[in-house]
Amino acid sequence: MFIDLLPLLMFVVLTVLLMAGFPVAFTLLGTSLCFGLIGFGWGFFNLLPLRIWGIMTNGTLLAVPLFIFMGVMLERSGLAEELLDTMGMLFGRVKGGLAVSVVIVGALLGASTGIVGATVVTMGLLAVPTMLKRGYSTELACGTVAASGTLGQIIPPSIVLILIGDIVGVPVGDLFLGAVLPGLVLVLLYIGYILIYARLKPASAPTIAWDDGQGLMWSRVAKALFPPLLLMVGVLGSIFAGIASPTEAAAVGAVGATCLALVHGGFSLKMVDDVARSTMQLTSMVFIVLVGAAAFGLVFRGTGGDGLVRHALGTLSAGLGPWAVLAIVMLFIFIIGFFLDFIEITFIHVPVLAPVMVDLGIDPLWLCILIAVNLQTSFLTPPFGFSLFYLRAVSPPGVTTAHIYRGIIPFVLLQLVGLLLVFFFPGMVTCLL
C-alpha cells in the first residue's frame, strides 16, 4: 500500500520543496534519489547512469547550447539595441507606434535568439526608459516589454520547442513549422491591443515626432533589419527546406551570429569570453535540471506513477471525452505556471501527461504547440513569472512591481486567447506541414 502511494508522495514533497525556494535541479535529483532508494533499493544506482547517459548522448539536445550561444552573441554585439532604436523611429508617427515597434523587435529577437532573459533585459534597459520619457503609460510600457520578450518561447527557433519535442518524440523541424502561425497570431494580437489602447487612451500612447535632424534613412532601417532577418532565413530556412537538421541549423546560427558581430563592430576577445561563459552557465543549468527530471521520471514510472495518471485521465476521458480532458490538462498547466517556471513544467509534468494524451488520440504535434503556447504564460503570471523578475531588475526608478503586474494582465489574457485559437483551430499548426 505504501509503495502505491510513492508517486503521489514524490509530487507532494517536490512541490513543497520548490515552494520553499530550494534550487530546482538539486530538489529534483535529491527527491528522486531518496524515493528511488525507497522504491528500488541500492539497485536504483545501476539504472540511473544508463538514463543519464542516454540524455547526454542525445544529438538533438546539442542544439540547445548552440542556440544559446547564438542568442547571447547577438545580445552582446549591440544589434538588438540598434534594431530597437531604428524600429522606434520608423513607427514613431503611429499612435502607440513605439510600443508596436517593441513587439516587432521582440518577435525578431525571439526568432533570432529564443532566450527570454536576454530579450527582456535588453528591451527593459532600452525601451522602458524611452517609452516613459515619451509619455507612455507605465503599465503599457512594462506590459509590452515583458510580453514581447516571451515571444521567443513560441516563435522558432525556440529552446522550449526543442525540449518538448525531444520529450514527446516529435521532430523538432515539424514543431518549428507548426509554431510559425501561432507565433504570428500572438504578435498580431499584441499589436492589435496596443493600437486599440492608443486609440482609446491617446495620452497614454502618444505619437513621436519624426526628427529629420536625426537623418532617418531607409539605408539605416535596412542595416538594422536585414542582419537578423538574414540569420532567421539561414537557420529556419535550412530546417524547413530539409537541408539541415535542427542541430546543424543551430551551428549555422552560432557561426552566423559571430559573423554579424564581426561586421557590426562589437566583436572582441573579451566579448567572446563573456558569451562562452554565459552559454556554459545557461547550458549547465538546463542540463542539470534535465538530469534531475530524468531521475524523477525513472522513479515515478518505476513506482507506477504513470499508471495512476493514465487511469485517472482515462476515467475522465470515458466520462467527458478526450477534448474535455485536454482542456483540463491545459488548465492545470496554466495554473501551475503561476508557481513553476517552464523548465520545471517541461521536465516534470510534460513527460507524465503527454504520453497519456497521445494514447487518448490527441495529435502529438498539436499537443506540443498547445503546451508551448500555454507555457509562455508562465513567464508572465505572478508570483514567479521570470519575465517579471528580469524586467523588475532593470526597470528605472519609479517603476514598481504593481505597475508591472497591472501591465501584464491584458497580455496574459491575449495569450489565453491565442491558446484558445490554437485549441479550436488545429489547422493553424498543421497547415504549413
C-alpha positions as a LaTeX table, in Angstrom:
\begin{tabular}{lrrr}
\hline
Residue & $x$ (\AA) & $y$ (\AA) & $z$ (\AA) \\
\hline
Met1 & 0.00 & 0.00 & 0.00 \\
Phe2 & 2.83 & 2.40 & 0.90 \\
Ile3 & 4.63 & 1.66 & $-2.38$ \\
Asp4 & 1.45 & 2.53 & $-4.30$ \\
Leu5 & 1.46 & 5.96 & $-2.67$ \\
Leu6 & 5.10 & 6.73 & $-3.50$ \\
Pro7 & 4.38 & 8.62 & $-6.78$ \\
Leu8 & 1.86 & 10.88 & $-5.02$ \\
Leu9 & 4.23 & 11.45 & $-2.10$ \\
Met10 & 7.02 & 12.33 & $-4.57$ \\
Phe11 & 4.94 & 15.08 & $-6.13$ \\
Val12 & 3.91 & 16.43 & $-2.73$ \\
Val13 & 7.48 & 16.51 & $-1.41$ \\
Leu14 & 8.81 & 18.03 & $-4.65$ \\
Thr15 & 6.13 & 20.75 & $-4.66$ \\
Val16 & 6.73 & 21.66 & $-1.00$ \\
Leu17 & 10.49 & 21.91 & $-1.51$ \\
Leu18 & 10.14 & 24.03 & $-4.67$ \\
Met19 & 7.71 & 26.37 & $-2.92$ \\
Ala20 & 10.20 & 26.67 & $-0.07$ \\
Gly21 & 12.73 & 28.06 & $-2.53$ \\
Phe22 & 15.17 & 25.18 & $-2.92$ \\
Pro23 & 17.05 & 25.06 & $-6.26$ \\
Val24 & 15.13 & 23.14 & $-8.94$ \\
Ala25 & 17.96 & 20.87 & $-10.09$ \\
Phe26 & 19.01 & 19.71 & $-6.62$ \\
Thr27 & 15.40 & 19.37 & $-5.48$ \\
Leu28 & 14.57 & 17.13 & $-8.44$ \\
Leu29 & 17.67 & 14.98 & $-8.09$ \\
Gly30 & 17.56 & 14.79 & $-4.29$ \\
Thr31 & 13.88 & 13.81 & $-4.22$ \\
Ser32 & 14.48 & 11.21 & $-6.91$ \\
Leu33 & 17.45 & 9.64 & $-5.10$ \\
Cys34 & 15.57 & 9.39 & $-1.80$ \\
Phe35 & 12.42 & 7.87 & $-3.27$ \\
Gly36 & 14.46 & 5.73 & $-5.67$ \\
Leu37 & 16.21 & 4.12 & $-2.72$ \\
Ile38 & 12.86 & 3.53 & $-1.01$ \\
Gly39 & 11.25 & 2.05 & $-4.12$ \\
Phe40 & 14.14 & 0.11 & $-5.69$ \\
Gly41 & 16.84 & $-0.20$ & $-3.06$ \\
Trp42 & 20.51 & 0.19 & $-3.97$ \\
Gly43 & 19.84 & $-1.30$ & $-7.41$ \\
Phe44 & 18.46 & 2.10 & $-8.37$ \\
Phe45 & 22.04 & 3.34 & $-8.82$ \\
Asn46 & 22.54 & 0.73 & $-11.53$ \\
Leu47 & 19.62 & 2.14 & $-13.53$ \\
Leu48 & 20.26 & 5.88 & $-13.18$ \\
Pro49 & 23.61 & 6.12 & $-15.04$ \\
Leu50 & 22.07 & 4.47 & $-18.12$ \\
Arg51 & 19.27 & 7.04 & $-18.16$ \\
Ile52 & 21.69 & 9.96 & $-17.77$ \\
Trp53 & 23.97 & 8.55 & $-20.49$ \\
Gly54 & 21.01 & 8.41 & $-22.88$ \\
Ile55 & 20.34 & 12.10 & $-22.29$ \\
Met56 & 23.92 & 13.30 & $-22.64$ \\
Thr57 & 24.39 & 11.41 & $-25.92$ \\
Asn58 & 21.18 & 12.78 & $-27.47$ \\
Gly59 & 22.25 & 14.65 & $-30.61$ \\
Thr60 & 19.07 & 16.73 & $-30.80$ \\
Leu61 & 19.81 & 18.39 & $-27.46$ \\
Leu62 & 23.14 & 19.65 & $-28.86$ \\
Ala63 & 21.04 & 22.41 & $-30.47$ \\
Val64 & 20.39 & 23.90 & $-27.01$ \\
Pro65 & 23.92 & 25.28 & $-26.30$ \\
Leu66 & 24.31 & 26.32 & $-29.94$ \\
Phe67 & 21.09 & 28.37 & $-29.95$ \\
Ile68 & 22.02 & 29.84 & $-26.56$ \\
Phe69 & 25.41 & 30.86 & $-27.96$ \\
Met70 & 23.71 & 32.46 & $-30.96$ \\
Gly71 & 21.33 & 34.44 & $-28.78$ \\
Val72 & 23.92 & 35.68 & $-26.30$ \\
Met73 & 26.27 & 36.66 & $-29.14$ \\
Leu74 & 23.55 & 38.77 & $-30.79$ \\
Glu75 & 22.62 & 40.40 & $-27.50$ \\
Arg76 & 26.21 & 41.33 & $-26.63$ \\
Ser77 & 27.03 & 42.61 & $-30.14$ \\
Gly78 & 24.65 & 45.59 & $-29.91$ \\
Leu79 & 22.44 & 44.51 & $-32.84$ \\
Ala80 & 19.37 & 44.42 & $-30.60$ \\
Glu81 & 19.92 & 47.99 & $-29.44$ \\
Glu82 & 20.26 & 49.29 & $-32.99$ \\
Leu83 & 17.20 & 47.35 & $-34.16$ \\
Leu84 & 15.03 & 48.71 & $-31.33$ \\
Asp85 & 16.17 & 52.29 & $-31.92$ \\
Thr86 & 15.53 & 52.14 & $-35.66$ \\
Met87 & 12.12 & 50.46 & $-35.39$ \\
Gly88 & 11.05 & 53.05 & $-32.81$ \\
Met89 & 11.86 & 55.87 & $-35.22$ \\
Leu90 & 10.16 & 54.08 & $-38.10$ \\
Phe91 & 6.83 & 53.59 & $-36.28$ \\
Gly92 & 7.01 & 56.77 & $-34.23$ \\
Arg93 & 4.27 & 58.64 & $-36.11$ \\
Val94 & 1.67 & 55.98 & $-35.33$ \\
Lys95 & $-0.28$ & 56.26 & $-32.07$ \\
Gly96 & 1.26 & 53.59 & $-29.89$ \\
Gly97 & 3.92 & 53.13 & $-32.55$ \\
Leu98 & 6.80 & 52.87 & $-30.11$ \\
Ala99 & 5.04 & 50.02 & $-28.30$ \\
Val100 & 4.30 & 48.36 & $-31.66$ \\
Ser101 & 8.00 & 48.58 & $-32.52$ \\
Val102 & 8.84 & 46.86 & $-29.21$ \\
Val103 & 6.54 & 43.95 & $-30.13$ \\
Ile104 & 8.10 & 43.65 & $-33.59$ \\
Val105 & 11.63 & 43.78 & $-32.19$ \\
Gly106 & 10.66 & 41.23 & $-29.53$ \\
Ala107 & 9.42 & 38.90 & $-32.27$ \\
Leu108 & 12.59 & 39.39 & $-34.32$ \\
Leu109 & 14.84 & 38.86 & $-31.33$ \\
Gly110 & 12.79 & 35.84 & $-30.33$ \\
Ala111 & 13.26 & 34.38 & $-33.79$ \\
Ser112 & 16.96 & 35.19 & $-33.62$ \\
Thr113 & 17.78 & 34.18 & $-30.06$ \\
Gly114 & 14.96 & 32.28 & $-28.34$ \\
Ile115 & 16.24 & 33.43 & $-24.91$ \\
Val116 & 13.64 & 35.25 & $-22.82$ \\
Gly117 & 16.07 & 36.64 & $-20.25$ \\
Ala118 & 18.33 & 38.28 & $-22.82$ \\
Thr119 & 15.40 & 39.78 & $-24.74$ \\
Val120 & 13.54 & 41.16 & $-21.71$ \\
Val121 & 16.67 & 42.62 & $-20.11$ \\
Thr122 & 17.82 & 44.22 & $-23.36$ \\
Met123 & 14.45 & 45.81 & $-24.13$ \\
Gly124 & 13.88 & 46.67 & $-20.48$ \\
Leu125 & 17.10 & 48.67 & $-20.39$ \\
Leu126 & 16.47 & 50.37 & $-23.72$ \\
Ala127 & 12.74 & 50.61 & $-24.34$ \\
Val128 & 11.12 & 51.22 & $-20.94$ \\
Pro129 & 13.02 & 54.47 & $-20.15$ \\
Thr130 & 12.40 & 55.73 & $-23.70$ \\
Met131 & 8.67 & 54.95 & $-23.56$ \\
Leu132 & 8.28 & 56.62 & $-20.16$ \\
Lys133 & 10.21 & 59.66 & $-21.36$ \\
Arg134 & 7.89 & 59.94 & $-24.37$ \\
Gly135 & 4.78 & 59.95 & $-22.14$ \\
Tyr136 & 3.71 & 56.32 & $-22.36$ \\
Ser137 & 1.70 & 54.75 & $-19.57$ \\
Thr138 & 3.97 & 52.90 & $-17.14$ \\
Glu139 & 1.69 & 49.86 & $-17.22$ \\
Leu140 & 1.64 & 49.74 & $-21.04$ \\
Ala141 & 5.41 & 50.14 & $-21.28$ \\
Cys142 & 6.12 & 47.38 & $-18.75$ \\
Gly143 & 3.46 & 45.01 & $-20.08$ \\
Thr144 & 4.61 & 45.40 & $-23.69$ \\
Val145 & 8.27 & 44.76 & $-22.90$ \\
Ala146 & 7.58 & 41.79 & $-20.60$ \\
Ala147 & 5.15 & 40.13 & $-23.04$ \\
Ser148 & 7.23 & 40.78 & $-26.16$ \\
Gly149 & 10.24 & 39.21 & $-24.52$ \\
Thr150 & 8.37 & 35.91 & $-24.13$ \\
Leu151 & 7.64 & 35.58 & $-27.87$ \\
Gly152 & 10.90 & 33.69 & $-28.28$ \\
Gln153 & 9.30 & 30.75 & $-26.47$ \\
Ile154 & 6.89 & 30.05 & $-29.33$ \\
Ile155 & 8.49 & 31.70 & $-32.37$ \\
Pro156 & 11.10 & 29.29 & $-33.77$ \\
Pro157 & 13.89 & 28.55 & $-33.17$ \\
Ser158 & 12.68 & 28.01 & $-29.61$ \\
Ile159 & 14.57 & 26.09 & $-26.93$ \\
Val160 & 11.21 & 25.18 & $-25.36$ \\
Leu161 & 10.11 & 23.51 & $-28.59$ \\
Ile162 & 13.38 & 21.58 & $-28.80$ \\
Leu163 & 12.97 & 20.25 & $-25.25$ \\
Ile164 & 9.27 & 19.42 & $-25.62$ \\
Gly165 & 9.85 & 17.77 & $-28.99$ \\
Asp166 & 12.56 & 15.57 & $-27.51$ \\
Ile167 & 10.34 & 14.57 & $-24.57$ \\
Val168 & 7.20 & 13.83 & $-26.62$ \\
Gly169 & 9.08 & 12.36 & $-29.59$ \\
Val170 & 8.01 & 14.87 & $-32.26$ \\
Pro171 & 10.54 & 16.01 & $-34.90$ \\
Val172 & 11.83 & 19.48 & $-33.99$ \\
Gly173 & 11.58 & 20.65 & $-37.62$ \\
Asp174 & 7.85 & 19.86 & $-37.66$ \\
Leu175 & 7.43 & 21.72 & $-34.38$ \\
Phe176 & 9.18 & 24.78 & $-35.77$ \\
Leu177 & 6.88 & 24.79 & $-38.79$ \\
Gly178 & 3.81 & 24.22 & $-36.65$ \\
Ala179 & 4.70 & 27.13 & $-34.34$ \\
Val180 & 5.05 & 29.76 & $-37.07$ \\
Leu181 & 1.36 & 30.72 & $-37.38$ \\
Pro182 & 0.56 & 30.60 & $-33.63$ \\
Gly183 & 3.58 & 32.85 & $-33.02$ \\
Leu184 & 2.44 & 35.33 & $-35.68$ \\
Val185 & $-1.09$ & 35.30 & $-34.26$ \\
Leu186 & 0.25 & 36.30 & $-30.84$ \\
Val187 & 2.26 & 39.13 & $-32.43$ \\
Leu188 & $-0.86$ & 40.40 & $-34.22$ \\
Leu189 & $-2.93$ & 40.14 & $-31.04$ \\
Tyr190 & $-0.38$ & 42.23 & $-29.16$ \\
Ile191 & $-0.20$ & 44.85 & $-31.90$ \\
Gly192 & $-3.99$ & 44.99 & $-32.23$ \\
Tyr193 & $-4.40$ & 45.54 & $-28.50$ \\
Ile194 & $-1.78$ & 48.32 & $-28.46$ \\
Leu195 & $-3.40$ & 50.15 & $-31.40$ \\
Ile196 & $-6.85$ & 49.92 & $-29.79$ \\
Tyr197 & $-5.45$ & 51.06 & $-26.45$ \\
Ala198 & $-3.71$ & 54.00 & $-28.14$ \\
Arg199 & $-6.94$ & 54.94 & $-29.90$ \\
Leu200 & $-8.95$ & 54.86 & $-26.66$ \\
Lys201 & $-6.26$ & 56.50 & $-24.49$ \\
Pro202 & $-4.10$ & 58.61 & $-26.82$ \\
Ala203 & $-2.42$ & 60.43 & $-23.91$ \\
Ser204 & $-1.03$ & 57.11 & $-22.64$ \\
Ala205 & 0.45 & 56.08 & $-26.00$ \\
Pro206 & 1.36 & 59.26 & $-27.91$ \\
Thr207 & 2.95 & 59.65 & $-31.29$ \\
Ile208 & 6.59 & 60.63 & $-31.63$ \\
Ala209 & 7.52 & 63.43 & $-34.00$ \\
Trp210 & 9.73 & 62.48 & $-36.93$ \\
Asp211 & 13.05 & 64.13 & $-36.16$ \\
Asp212 & 14.57 & 64.94 & $-39.52$ \\
Gly213 & 17.70 & 66.09 & $-37.74$ \\
Gln214 & 18.46 & 62.50 & $-36.88$ \\
Gly215 & 18.56 & 61.67 & $-40.56$ \\
Leu216 & 16.37 & 58.57 & $-40.56$ \\
Met217 & 17.29 & 56.89 & $-43.83$ \\
Trp218 & 15.96 & 53.71 & $-45.31$ \\
Ser219 & 19.53 & 52.51 & $-45.51$ \\
Arg220 & 19.66 & 52.65 & $-41.71$ \\
Val221 & 16.45 & 50.64 & $-41.49$ \\
Ala222 & 17.87 & 48.06 & $-43.88$ \\
Lys223 & 21.14 & 47.93 & $-41.94$ \\
Ala224 & 19.31 & 47.25 & $-38.69$ \\
Leu225 & 16.64 & 44.91 & $-40.06$ \\
Phe226 & 18.40 & 42.75 & $-42.62$ \\
Pro227 & 21.06 & 41.09 & $-40.40$ \\
Pro228 & 18.57 & 39.39 & $-38.03$ \\
Leu229 & 16.29 & 38.54 & $-40.96$ \\
Leu230 & 19.22 & 37.02 & $-42.82$ \\
Leu231 & 20.10 & 34.96 & $-39.75$ \\
Met232 & 16.48 & 33.79 & $-39.43$ \\
Val233 & 16.40 & 32.72 & $-43.07$ \\
Gly234 & 19.72 & 30.91 & $-42.69$ \\
Val235 & 18.62 & 29.00 & $-39.59$ \\
Leu236 & 14.92 & 28.35 & $-40.16$ \\
Gly237 & 15.14 & 28.16 & $-43.94$ \\
Ser238 & 17.72 & 25.38 & $-43.79$ \\
Ile239 & 15.44 & 23.41 & $-41.43$ \\
Phe240 & 12.21 & 23.97 & $-43.36$ \\
Ala241 & 13.87 & 23.16 & $-46.69$ \\
Gly242 & 15.21 & 19.91 & $-45.28$ \\
Ile243 & 18.80 & 20.94 & $-45.92$ \\
Ala244 & 19.89 & 20.74 & $-42.29$ \\
Ser245 & 18.74 & 19.17 & $-39.06$ \\
Pro246 & 17.89 & 21.48 & $-36.13$ \\
Thr247 & 21.28 & 20.75 & $-34.58$ \\
Glu248 & 23.12 & 21.57 & $-37.81$ \\
Ala249 & 21.00 & 24.70 & $-38.28$ \\
Ala250 & 21.85 & 25.76 & $-34.73$ \\
Ala251 & 25.54 & 25.51 & $-35.64$ \\
Val252 & 24.84 & 27.69 & $-38.70$ \\
Gly253 & 23.13 & 30.19 & $-36.40$ \\
Ala254 & 26.06 & 30.27 & $-33.97$ \\
Val255 & 28.53 & 30.92 & $-36.79$ \\
Gly256 & 26.16 & 33.45 & $-38.40$ \\
Ala257 & 25.73 & 35.40 & $-35.14$ \\
Thr258 & 29.51 & 35.53 & $-34.76$ \\
Cys259 & 29.89 & 36.85 & $-38.31$ \\
Leu260 & 27.22 & 39.50 & $-37.70$ \\
Ala261 & 29.04 & 40.59 & $-34.55$ \\
Leu262 & 32.24 & 40.92 & $-36.60$ \\
Val263 & 30.50 & 43.02 & $-39.26$ \\
His264 & 28.67 & 45.14 & $-36.70$ \\
Gly265 & 31.93 & 46.02 & $-34.96$ \\
Gly266 & 31.10 & 44.76 & $-31.49$ \\
Phe267 & 33.34 & 41.71 & $-31.69$ \\
Ser268 & 36.25 & 41.30 & $-29.26$ \\
Leu269 & 38.04 & 38.56 & $-27.39$ \\
Lys270 & 36.51 & 39.77 & $-24.13$ \\
Met271 & 33.03 & 39.55 & $-25.65$ \\
Val272 & 33.73 & 36.01 & $-26.88$ \\
Asp273 & 34.85 & 35.08 & $-23.36$ \\
Asp274 & 31.66 & 36.59 & $-21.85$ \\
Val275 & 29.47 & 34.85 & $-24.43$ \\
Ala276 & 31.18 & 31.50 & $-23.83$ \\
Arg277 & 30.81 & 31.81 & $-20.06$ \\
Ser278 & 27.14 & 32.77 & $-20.30$ \\
Thr279 & 26.50 & 29.92 & $-22.72$ \\
Met280 & 28.21 & 27.45 & $-20.38$ \\
Gln281 & 26.20 & 28.66 & $-17.36$ \\
Leu282 & 22.82 & 28.57 & $-19.13$ \\
Thr283 & 23.53 & 25.22 & $-20.78$ \\
Ser284 & 24.69 & 23.69 & $-17.50$ \\
Met285 & 21.51 & 24.92 & $-15.80$ \\
Val286 & 19.30 & 23.35 & $-18.46$ \\
Phe287 & 21.12 & 20.02 & $-18.48$ \\
Ile288 & 21.42 & 19.60 & $-14.72$ \\
Val289 & 17.66 & 20.17 & $-14.50$ \\
Leu290 & 17.20 & 17.69 & $-17.34$ \\
Val291 & 19.27 & 15.07 & $-15.49$ \\
Gly292 & 17.22 & 15.61 & $-12.34$ \\
Ala293 & 14.00 & 15.36 & $-14.31$ \\
Ala294 & 15.20 & 12.11 & $-15.92$ \\
Ala295 & 15.87 & 10.64 & $-12.48$ \\
Phe296 & 12.48 & 11.81 & $-11.28$ \\
Gly297 & 10.75 & 10.27 & $-14.30$ \\
Leu298 & 12.61 & 6.99 & $-13.79$ \\
Val299 & 11.39 & 6.69 & $-10.19$ \\
Phe300 & 7.90 & 7.94 & $-10.97$ \\
Arg301 & 7.36 & 5.39 & $-13.74$ \\
Gly302 & 9.11 & 2.62 & $-11.85$ \\
Thr303 & 6.76 & 3.02 & $-8.90$ \\
Gly304 & 3.67 & 3.01 & $-11.12$ \\
Gly305 & 3.01 & 6.75 & $-11.26$ \\
Asp306 & 2.33 & 6.82 & $-14.98$ \\
Gly307 & $-0.26$ & 4.09 & $-14.48$ \\
Leu308 & $-2.04$ & 6.21 & $-11.88$ \\
Val309 & $-2.11$ & 9.23 & $-14.20$ \\
Arg310 & $-3.22$ & 7.08 & $-17.14$ \\
His311 & $-6.04$ & 5.58 & $-15.07$ \\
Ala312 & $-7.20$ & 8.98 & $-13.78$ \\
Leu313 & $-7.20$ & 10.64 & $-17.21$ \\
Gly314 & $-8.71$ & 7.55 & $-18.82$ \\
Thr315 & $-11.58$ & 7.65 & $-16.34$ \\
Leu316 & $-12.13$ & 11.34 & $-17.09$ \\
Ser317 & $-11.99$ & 10.64 & $-20.84$ \\
Ala318 & $-14.63$ & 7.91 & $-20.55$ \\
Gly319 & $-16.99$ & 10.34 & $-18.88$ \\
Leu320 & $-16.11$ & 13.63 & $-20.58$ \\
Gly321 & $-14.26$ & 12.75 & $-23.80$ \\
Pro322 & $-10.61$ & 13.38 & $-24.79$ \\
Trp323 & $-11.19$ & 17.04 & $-25.73$ \\
Ala324 & $-12.53$ & 17.85 & $-22.28$ \\
Val325 & $-9.57$ & 16.04 & $-20.70$ \\
Leu326 & $-7.20$ & 18.05 & $-22.90$ \\
Ala327 & $-8.89$ & 21.25 & $-21.74$ \\
Ile328 & $-8.45$ & 20.17 & $-18.11$ \\
Val329 & $-4.77$ & 19.39 & $-18.71$ \\
Met330 & $-4.25$ & 22.81 & $-20.33$ \\
Leu331 & $-5.97$ & 24.49 & $-17.38$ \\
Phe332 & $-3.75$ & 22.53 & $-14.99$ \\
Ile333 & $-0.58$ & 23.62 & $-16.82$ \\
Phe334 & $-1.76$ & 27.23 & $-16.82$ \\
Ile335 & $-2.43$ & 27.19 & $-13.07$ \\
Ile336 & 0.87 & 25.57 & $-12.09$ \\
Gly337 & 2.56 & 28.17 & $-14.32$ \\
Phe338 & 1.81 & 30.68 & $-11.55$ \\
Phe339 & 4.19 & 28.80 & $-9.27$ \\
Leu340 & 6.66 & 26.92 & $-11.51$ \\
Asp341 & 8.68 & 28.08 & $-14.50$ \\
Phe342 & 8.65 & 26.50 & $-17.95$ \\
Ile343 & 11.70 & 24.27 & $-17.36$ \\
Glu344 & 10.16 & 22.68 & $-14.27$ \\
Ile345 & 6.82 & 22.12 & $-16.02$ \\
Thr346 & 8.52 & 20.81 & $-19.17$ \\
Phe347 & 10.70 & 18.30 & $-17.36$ \\
Ile348 & 8.34 & 17.26 & $-14.54$ \\
His349 & 4.77 & 17.35 & $-15.86$ \\
Val350 & 5.01 & 17.06 & $-19.65$ \\
Pro351 & 6.70 & 13.59 & $-19.58$ \\
Val352 & 3.86 & 12.36 & $-17.37$ \\
Leu353 & 0.88 & 13.98 & $-19.12$ \\
Ala354 & 1.88 & 13.98 & $-22.80$ \\
Pro355 & 2.10 & 10.17 & $-23.39$ \\
Val356 & $-1.33$ & 9.69 & $-21.81$ \\
Met357 & $-2.87$ & 12.40 & $-24.02$ \\
Val358 & $-1.30$ & 10.85 & $-27.14$ \\
Asp359 & $-2.77$ & 7.48 & $-26.14$ \\
Leu360 & $-6.19$ & 9.18 & $-25.97$ \\
Gly361 & $-5.87$ & 10.10 & $-29.64$ \\
Ile362 & $-4.52$ & 13.66 & $-29.39$ \\
Asp363 & $-2.19$ & 14.68 & $-32.24$ \\
Pro364 & 1.27 & 14.91 & $-30.59$ \\
Leu365 & 2.38 & 17.82 & $-32.80$ \\
Trp366 & $-0.71$ & 19.86 & $-31.96$ \\
Leu367 & $-0.34$ & 18.93 & $-28.29$ \\
Cys368 & 3.26 & 20.16 & $-28.21$ \\
Ile369 & 2.31 & 23.54 & $-29.68$ \\
Leu370 & $-0.59$ & 23.88 & $-27.23$ \\
Ile371 & 1.77 & 23.17 & $-24.34$ \\
Ala372 & 4.36 & 25.64 & $-25.70$ \\
Val373 & 1.80 & 28.45 & $-26.02$ \\
Asn374 & 0.49 & 27.62 & $-22.56$ \\
Leu375 & 3.97 & 27.60 & $-21.05$ \\
Gln376 & 4.54 & 31.08 & $-22.43$ \\
Thr377 & 2.06 & 32.41 & $-19.85$ \\
Ser378 & 4.24 & 31.01 & $-17.04$ \\
Phe379 & 6.75 & 33.77 & $-17.77$ \\
Leu380 & 4.13 & 36.47 & $-17.08$ \\
Thr381 & 1.96 & 35.11 & $-14.28$ \\
Pro382 & 2.90 & 36.24 & $-10.77$ \\
Pro383 & 4.30 & 35.49 & $-8.29$ \\
Phe384 & 7.05 & 33.50 & $-10.09$ \\
Gly385 & 6.96 & 34.88 & $-13.66$ \\
Phe386 & 10.61 & 35.04 & $-14.74$ \\
Ser387 & 9.94 & 37.77 & $-17.29$ \\
Leu388 & 8.60 & 39.92 & $-14.44$ \\
Phe389 & 11.74 & 39.29 & $-12.39$ \\
Tyr390 & 14.01 & 40.21 & $-15.31$ \\
Leu391 & 12.08 & 43.41 & $-16.02$ \\
Arg392 & 11.89 & 44.46 & $-12.37$ \\
Ala393 & 15.66 & 44.07 & $-12.04$ \\
Val394 & 16.38 & 46.56 & $-14.86$ \\
Ser395 & 13.42 & 48.95 & $-14.51$ \\
Pro396 & 14.18 & 52.65 & $-13.98$ \\
Pro397 & 13.35 & 54.34 & $-10.66$ \\
Gly398 & 9.65 & 54.97 & $-10.21$ \\
Val399 & 8.54 & 51.69 & $-11.79$ \\
Thr400 & 7.06 & 49.46 & $-9.11$ \\
Thr401 & 6.16 & 45.79 & $-9.05$ \\
Ala402 & 2.50 & 46.83 & $-9.03$ \\
His403 & 2.99 & 48.69 & $-12.33$ \\
Ile404 & 4.47 & 45.55 & $-13.90$ \\
Tyr405 & 1.72 & 43.26 & $-12.56$ \\
Arg406 & $-1.06$ & 45.56 & $-13.81$ \\
Gly407 & 0.67 & 45.93 & $-17.16$ \\
Ile408 & 0.92 & 42.23 & $-17.92$ \\
Ile409 & $-2.75$ & 41.38 & $-17.21$ \\
Pro410 & $-4.02$ & 42.27 & $-20.74$ \\
Phe411 & $-1.16$ & 40.36 & $-22.35$ \\
Val412 & $-1.78$ & 37.24 & $-20.28$ \\
Leu413 & $-5.42$ & 37.40 & $-21.44$ \\
Leu414 & $-4.23$ & 37.79 & $-25.04$ \\
Gln415 & $-2.01$ & 34.73 & $-24.65$ \\
Leu416 & $-5.03$ & 32.78 & $-23.43$ \\
Val417 & $-6.96$ & 34.00 & $-26.50$ \\
Gly418 & $-4.10$ & 32.73 & $-28.66$ \\
Leu419 & $-4.19$ & 29.40 & $-26.81$ \\
Leu420 & $-7.94$ & 29.10 & $-27.42$ \\
Leu421 & $-7.47$ & 29.87 & $-31.13$ \\
Val422 & $-4.89$ & 27.08 & $-31.44$ \\
Phe423 & $-7.16$ & 24.78 & $-29.41$ \\
Phe424 & $-10.24$ & 25.32 & $-31.59$ \\
Phe425 & $-8.39$ & 25.65 & $-34.91$ \\
Pro426 & $-5.76$ & 22.87 & $-35.06$ \\
Gly427 & $-5.19$ & 23.73 & $-38.74$ \\
Met428 & $-3.11$ & 26.67 & $-37.59$ \\
Val429 & $-0.47$ & 24.15 & $-36.53$ \\
Thr430 & $-0.68$ & 21.66 & $-39.40$ \\
Cys431 & $-1.35$ & 23.86 & $-42.43$ \\
Leu432 & 2.33 & 24.52 & $-43.22$ \\
Leu433 & 3.40 & 20.88 & $-42.98$ \\
\hline
\end{tabular}
